[in-house]
């Protein structure tokens, strides 16, 4: 049975046009590039199977319908990403791939005007759609909306790992991050998490080895850049000495810039980021060019380590601008 999209948005079956199932010709590009699918979660279909594979199946779990063609360049980018995300969703959503060249009547019924076009079905009805090849982040958001915000297993694991880091259990976090990365080798949050967990555990050489081995496209990601800054900062901190002794040294001689700089490192190493930022800002205010702009550069490392949205980063950058341009 074929599918008709009624003017009111409902669906109804229609007898299929004469002819048998679509020939086993070109198949949609897959993440593996070998035409294989992810079991029941990913399959090729046609106008004859649309009622069962999409409409009926969507009454159990949401179904993405990917209209593609062998000559469509953007399709070759989109379909592997869809397959990857559907597999990672672990059963929250299915993917059905339709060769538009072999199912032109269905394309007319679905009003497919360009390729690729993706429809989302839920409870037997089309509920959303998009055209063109979207980036992975937007595809994830599209799927999350379709699944009412349900988290895929990998995303749940990442949340658990981040929670472990916040609770101070870097060893557990590292184990979970590595499990995620094993399933998705280019998962940037997992890679960044591995690096941060290794830094927290003092495994600086291991973190350095990972960063040095990353291809340029991954190395340039914000999470990796921030982790690299954290690694550099961890090496800078080293054996910083007693913050109380350094504080006394600064109070005895406020112009001892090296002591103030060392004090900021000691404070940050002990988790007192706000106080470390205060000392570096004071050093910039007193002598911004000292030691080849060392205080400002150290502030940038701290901001990168904390993350761009951290309240200390936002406020610290504002205060730094005020000092520099006063």
RADAPE-V339994 format. One record per residue. N is the residue number from 0. PSI is psi in whole degrees, -180 to 180 (999 if undefined). Layout:
BEGIN
n=N psi=PSI
n=N psi=PSI
END
This chain:
BEGIN
n=0 psi=138
n=1 psi=178
n=2 psi=135
n=3 psi=132
n=4 psi=108
n=5 psi=158
n=6 psi=-28
n=7 psi=4
n=8 psi=-6
n=9 psi=172
n=10 psi=155
n=11 psi=151
n=12 psi=155
n=13 psi=140
n=14 psi=138
n=15 psi=153
n=16 psi=160
n=17 psi=148
n=18 psi=157
n=19 psi=-172
n=20 psi=160
n=21 psi=146
n=22 psi=155
n=23 psi=66
n=24 psi=-127
n=25 psi=142
n=26 psi=156
n=27 psi=145
n=28 psi=142
n=29 psi=164
n=30 psi=-33
n=31 psi=-13
n=32 psi=11
n=33 psi=11
n=34 psi=4
n=35 psi=165
n=36 psi=171
n=37 psi=56
n=38 psi=-138
n=39 psi=-13
n=40 psi=-28
n=41 psi=128
n=42 psi=156
n=43 psi=143
n=44 psi=-174
n=45 psi=-173
n=46 psi=-31
n=47 psi=-33
n=48 psi=2
n=49 psi=-41
n=50 psi=-46
n=51 psi=-46
n=52 psi=-27
n=53 psi=-64
n=54 psi=-53
n=55 psi=-41
n=56 psi=-33
n=57 psi=-9
n=58 psi=-18
n=59 psi=-55
n=60 psi=155
n=61 psi=149
n=62 psi=130
n=63 psi=134
n=64 psi=115
n=65 psi=108
n=66 psi=122
n=67 psi=175
n=68 psi=152
n=69 psi=-29
n=70 psi=-4
n=71 psi=109
n=72 psi=-50
n=73 psi=-29
n=74 psi=-36
n=75 psi=-20
n=76 psi=-40
n=77 psi=-49
n=78 psi=-46
n=79 psi=-35
n=80 psi=-43
n=81 psi=-44
n=82 psi=-44
n=83 psi=-48
n=84 psi=-36
n=85 psi=-42
n=86 psi=-41
n=87 psi=-27
n=88 psi=-17
n=89 psi=39
n=90 psi=1
n=91 psi=-23
n=92 psi=154
n=93 psi=163
n=94 psi=128
n=95 psi=127
n=96 psi=130
n=97 psi=120
n=98 psi=111
n=99 psi=-35
n=100 psi=-35
n=101 psi=-2
n=102 psi=55
n=103 psi=-35
n=104 psi=-41
n=105 psi=-39
n=106 psi=-39
n=107 psi=-43
n=108 psi=-37
n=109 psi=0
n=110 psi=42
n=111 psi=116
n=112 psi=-18
n=113 psi=161
n=114 psi=145
n=115 psi=152
n=116 psi=134
n=117 psi=125
n=118 psi=147
n=119 psi=126
n=120 psi=141
n=121 psi=133
n=122 psi=37
n=123 psi=5
n=124 psi=149
n=125 psi=129
n=126 psi=-14
n=127 psi=166
n=128 psi=161
n=129 psi=160
n=130 psi=147
n=131 psi=170
n=132 psi=111
n=133 psi=155
n=134 psi=162
n=135 psi=-39
n=136 psi=-40
n=137 psi=-34
n=138 psi=-41
n=139 psi=-42
n=140 psi=-39
n=141 psi=-45
n=142 psi=-40
n=143 psi=-40
n=144 psi=-42
n=145 psi=-33
n=146 psi=19
n=147 psi=37
n=148 psi=6
n=149 psi=138
n=150 psi=135
n=151 psi=157
n=152 psi=-41
n=153 psi=-39
n=154 psi=-38
n=155 psi=-41
n=156 psi=-40
n=157 psi=-41
n=158 psi=-42
n=159 psi=-40
n=160 psi=-44
n=161 psi=-38
n=162 psi=-40
n=163 psi=-40
n=164 psi=-44
n=165 psi=-30
n=166 psi=0
n=167 psi=8
n=168 psi=75
n=169 psi=-31
n=170 psi=-45
n=171 psi=-43
n=172 psi=-44
n=173 psi=-42
n=174 psi=-44
n=175 psi=-45
n=176 psi=-41
n=177 psi=-36
n=178 psi=-42
n=179 psi=-46
n=180 psi=-31
n=181 psi=-35
n=182 psi=-28
n=183 psi=86
n=184 psi=-26
n=185 psi=23
n=186 psi=106
n=187 psi=-46
n=188 psi=-37
n=189 psi=-43
n=190 psi=-46
n=191 psi=-39
n=192 psi=-40
n=193 psi=-46
n=194 psi=-46
n=195 psi=-38
n=196 psi=-42
n=197 psi=-40
n=198 psi=-44
n=199 psi=-31
n=200 psi=0
n=201 psi=13
n=202 psi=63
n=203 psi=-38
n=204 psi=-40
n=205 psi=-41
n=206 psi=-41
n=207 psi=-42
n=208 psi=-41
n=209 psi=-48
n=210 psi=-43
n=211 psi=-24
n=212 psi=-10
n=213 psi=142
n=214 psi=162
n=215 psi=-37
n=216 psi=-33
n=217 psi=-38
n=218 psi=-28
n=219 psi=-6
n=220 psi=146
n=221 psi=-42
n=222 psi=-37
n=223 psi=-40
n=224 psi=-42
n=225 psi=-41
n=226 psi=-38
n=227 psi=-38
n=228 psi=-40
n=229 psi=-39
n=230 psi=-45
n=231 psi=-40
n=232 psi=-39
n=233 psi=-38
n=234 psi=-35
n=235 psi=-39
n=236 psi=-55
n=237 psi=-136
n=238 psi=93
n=239 psi=-14
n=240 psi=-176
n=241 psi=120
n=242 psi=-31
n=243 psi=-42
n=244 psi=-39
n=245 psi=-38
n=246 psi=-44
n=247 psi=-37
n=248 psi=-40
n=249 psi=-41
n=250 psi=-33
n=251 psi=-32
n=252 psi=89
n=253 psi=-18
n=254 psi=2
n=255 psi=86
n=256 psi=-35
n=257 psi=-40
n=258 psi=-41
n=259 psi=-40
n=260 psi=-46
n=261 psi=-36
n=262 psi=-42
n=263 psi=-40
n=264 psi=-43
n=265 psi=-40
n=266 psi=-45
n=267 psi=-38
n=268 psi=-25
n=269 psi=15
n=270 psi=8
n=271 psi=69
n=272 psi=-40
n=273 psi=-44
n=274 psi=-36
n=275 psi=-42
n=276 psi=-41
n=277 psi=-45
n=278 psi=-40
n=279 psi=-37
n=280 psi=-39
n=281 psi=-38
n=282 psi=-41
n=283 psi=-41
n=284 psi=-39
n=285 psi=-42
n=286 psi=87
n=287 psi=-24
n=288 psi=-1
n=289 psi=134
n=290 psi=48
n=291 psi=49
n=292 psi=32
n=293 psi=-39
n=294 psi=-45
n=295 psi=-43
n=296 psi=-38
n=297 psi=-36
n=298 psi=-43
n=299 psi=-41
n=300 psi=-43
n=301 psi=-43
n=302 psi=-43
n=303 psi=-38
n=304 psi=-43
n=305 psi=-32
n=306 psi=147
n=307 psi=-26
n=308 psi=-5
n=309 psi=140
n=310 psi=-35
n=311 psi=-34
n=312 psi=-48
n=313 psi=-49
n=314 psi=-41
n=315 psi=-41
n=316 psi=-38
n=317 psi=-44
n=318 psi=-38
n=319 psi=-44
n=320 psi=-40
n=321 psi=-40
n=322 psi=-44
n=323 psi=-33
n=324 psi=17
n=325 psi=999
END
